[in-house]
Amino acid sequence: MFSGVTGLINRGQKLKGTVVLMRKNVLDINELTSAQSATGIIGGAIGVIGGAIGTTVDTLTAFLGRSVALKLISATSADGGKGKVGKQTFLEGVITSLPTLGAGQSAFDIHFEWDTDMGVPGAFYIENFMQVEFYLVSLTLEDVPNQGTIQFPCNSWTYLPGDMPAPLKKYREDELVILRGDGTGERKEHERIYDYDVYNDLGNPDSNARLARPVLGGNTTFPYPRRGRTGRKPTKTDPKSESRSDSVYLPRDEAFGHLKSSDFLVYILKSASQNVIPQLQSALPLVGQTEFNTFEDVRDLYEGGIKLPTNILSDLSPIPLFKELFRTDGEQALKFPVPKIIQVDKSAWMTDEEFAREMIAGLNPHVIKVLKEFPPQSKLDKQLYGDNTSTITKQHVESSLGGVTVEEAISNNKLFILDHHDPLFPYLSKINKTTTKAYATRTVLFLQNDGTLKPVAIELSKPNPQGDNYGPISTVYTPTKQGVDGSIWQLAKAYVVVNDSCFHQLVSHWLNTHAVVEPFVIATNRHLSVVHPIHKLLLPHYRDTMNINALARNVLVNAEGIIESTFLWGGYSLEMSAVVYKDWVLTEQALPNDLLKRGVAVEDSSSPHGVRLLIEDYPYAADGLEIWGAIKSWVEEYVSFYYKSDAAIVQDSELQAFWKELVEVGHGDKKNESWWPRMQTRAELVQTCSTLIWIASALHAAVNFGQYPYGGYILNRPTLSRQFMPEKGSKEYDDLAKNPEKVFLNTITGKKETLTDLTIIEVLSRHASDEQYLGQRGDGDNWTADTAPIEAFKRFGKKLVEIEQKLIQRNNDERLRNRYGPAQMPYTLLYPSSEEGLTFRGIPNSISI
């Protein structure tokens, strides 16, 4: 590790030290299976690995003897351009009385031989000869002449490249070379190599042609962010596709860090997808419960539960989390937690007000736009898809505008639209050839005087049977509460929500947070040393992201995985997100820019964050602007401490290499876009880092942790539609008049898919016990030796506490109807803090689930 101290040490000095390690937990699912040895400077990384796991370490004495070796490196005395290296020495006795040890940590004595001509220690090598891994926490040297105590917390020293002590510069460069690898061969589990690849591992064409999927990334048809490279062999059927395996390579630092893997929700998610869901699906026919017949059947998932065969329960109950789902009253039932959307009022979800409120305070609150032209227009190619101009007319909507004309409503910013037409329409013909039946949708809403939104028209569009180029066949529906027309209106809203659910999961959630952040993780580790200040700034916001993304490619977004099996977009899910990525712009992900782009805010220098909301009571936007402001203020303080001028940005060789590769490789399919910041000024660095932190923390929290509270009740957030709208004169229309609940249930997500969906989103919506939230760091005050950034970070944490109190007060203001709505469900997703579990609040630092 690196230290900036200088001074002299007497010849023949014995330096006493203390090494703190964290043992690899025996339950960690990412077991080491390869056998190699290496050495390297450690910077907050896992101890270098030396061998395959045979047995676990049961006693601390296993670390003693010739198991773990260290060598000090001089920061002041060079040999051949590199700091001089001391003699190898090994861990000695176990220290049992160190009061500063954290959970799972162990301390050991060590003594180094260090002569006066070696100068002052500034880094060290560490080598592991054992058959298990460990995490290196710190090394402390005591009674160093002229220095006193020298501490090497494995992330504390912070240097720009030009400020690094000269004898250590080459070590810094060498470590980055190791982390980059050479781009060849299949990665081994013990390696710490970060590299890029396209999304060519989603399909499994060797197993079945039905499981083939197009390559995403590296082409203009399906551009995509890059993922971490694994180097697995190509498939036999398609040399452009990579073969799949049960385990996916991760750089070791990305697969470590939880004390217990029972806390590690990725482990639980893997258990759910591979063990729980297949057993639940196989059990439904055995107990005669293959479809919902009434809304009460759906509510029975939470009230009475689903009775399951005893053998299935015995297989599932040992799995962490699922213990909670099984009743213990002898009835042998699977019982899900009651979703928040129906905890107070079981029918509020059916109201128009709640339907509209969730567009600004629900699971996908950043898609709605102001409507500036009427009728709504399309950007689809008319040669391919005909005229997709909306068929919604003034006559459809003006009766619901309270005496206001369409022109007046538009000029006063009172009309808004949830537009799920253009991304979906080109795929409708393909989707509707499967078992699902879908429409492209447009929903027009009116902002009322009480601040709430009112849906005034829904347009459902499907392709012309003669061909896509003939344009859509569209029908417009308007609000009706009574009779069969009321049931038709309820179905129209359901088709809208199905589209919104798919766009939310595949674009707002997966693409716009998980996928776009991974290239930043890779580029940071390849080009910014662990002692670089921007590496330290961003590191907490990368925790577990590559890990959860690798699991997602294996069981969630893969061919016929969870998402394809339970969402309308089916086998086209990821490629449809690739089409939407064509319009992705990094700078527009900053919350103020996003609000301005969607026209839901206008620039206003007198407003606290430079923008004024047109929907004043917009919970996601109002709360988000508070969080955004705190993030940006913190980043500004941090950046200004380390970079005193714009010239320092330009002269930072690591930062420039990081940014160049991020743009040209990590998001390489968009490298020619003119909107990329040039990374020549402090303002550009501040804005970019603030945007990245916003995406990884608050944006992800907003679109993730409400999944079960809103979507756990499938009637409120259906994920697919199985039949078209009933037409007058048809049997389906007659059935709708007789039994509207049954037709609604036959239209939306089926029971099997619902159980799959609930099982997964119940895990995705939880916080782990060791979660690290915005304003917190897992390394206390040891992440830098510089006092000013630590104090600035503490102010950031205090500001977030103040913001949370402010948000609580907003939710207690009964005048703000959108904050709680008919469901009496206060908007808490952007409260910064949370406890463990299913809490509907809390902003983790990173995309960790």
BELPEVEN-V199932 format. One line per field, one symbol per residue. ss: DSSP state (H for helix, E for strand, L for the rest). phi: phi as a letter, one per 20 degrees, with the letter a starting at -180 (. if undefined). Layout:
ss->???
phi->???
This chain:
ss->LLLLLLLLLLLLEEEEEEEEEEELLLLLLLLLLLLLLLLEELLLLELLLLLLLLLLLLLHHHHLLLLEEEEEEEEEEEELLEEEELLLEELLLEELLLLLLLLLEEEEEEEEEELHHHLLEEEEEEEELLLLLEEEEEEEEEEELLLEEEEEELLLLLLLHHHLLHHHHHHHHHHHHHHHLLLLLLLLLLLLLLLEELELLLLLLLLLHHHLLLLELLLLLLLLLLEELLLLLELLLLLLLELLLLLLLLLHHHHLLLLLLLLLHHHHHHHHHHHHHHHHHHHHHHHLLLLLLLHHHHHHHHHLLEELLHHHHHHHLLLLLHHHHELLLLLLEELLLLLHHHLLLLLHHHLHHHHHHHHHHLLLLLLLEELLLLLLLLLLLHHHHLLLLLLLLHHHHHHHLLLLLHHHHHHLLLEEEEEELHHHHHHHHHHLLLLLLLLEEEEEEEELLLLLEEEEEEEEEEELLLLHHHLEEEEEELLLLLHHHHHHHHHHHHHHHHHHHHHHHHHHHHHHHHHHHHHHHHHHHHHLLLLLHHHHHHHHHHLLHHHHHHHHHHHHLLLLLHHHHHLLLHHHHHHHHHHHHLLLLHHHHLHHHHHHHLLLEEELLLLLLLEEELLLLLHHHHHHHHHHHHHHHHHHHHHHHHLLLHHHHHHLHHHHHHHHHHHHHHLHHHLLLLLLLLLLLHHHHHHHHHHHHHHHHHHHHHHHLLHHHHHLLLLLLLLLLLLLLLLLLLHHHHHHHHLHHHHHHHHLLLHHHHHHHHHHHHHHLLELLLLLELLLLLLLLLLLLLHHHHHHHHHHHHHHHHHHHHHHHHHLLLLLHHHLLLLLLLLLLLLLLLLLELLLLLLELLLLL
phi->.dcdfcqccffmfdeeccddcdffffegfeffcdcbcbcrfdcmdfgfecpefdceeecfffeemdecdccfcfeccdbmncgfdeffbdfdeeeddffefegmecdcfbcdebeffemdfcabeccddeecebdeeaccddlfgmcmedddgfaeeccfgfefggfdgffffffffffemdmcmefdfefdddbdbeedceebfffagfefcffdonbefcfafedffdmffffffcfeeefdbfddgcggfedcpdfcffeefffffffffedffgffffegffdmcebedcffgfffgdedndfcggfffffefffgmfgfedfdenelcecefffffcfdcfdfffffffgfgffcbdececdgcfedccfgdcdffffecmedgfefdfffdffdemneegfffffelddcbddddffegfdfgfffeefecbcfcccecdeefeneecfdacddccffgfqgfenedccddcfbddmffffffffgfffffgfffffgfedgeffecgffegffgffffecdgfefffgffegfedgmfffffffgfecddfglegffecdgflfdgfffffffggefcgfeefggfffffemebcfbfeegdncdffegedggfffffffgfffffffffffffecebfffffeffffffgfgfgfecgdffcfeffefgeldcffffffffffffgffdfffffddeeffgeefdffecfdbcdbfffdgnefffffffebffffgffeegfffffffgfffffffeedffdfdegnccfdleefbeefgfffffffgfffffffgfffffffeeffefffcmgflcgecfdffeaefoedmaodfgcedb
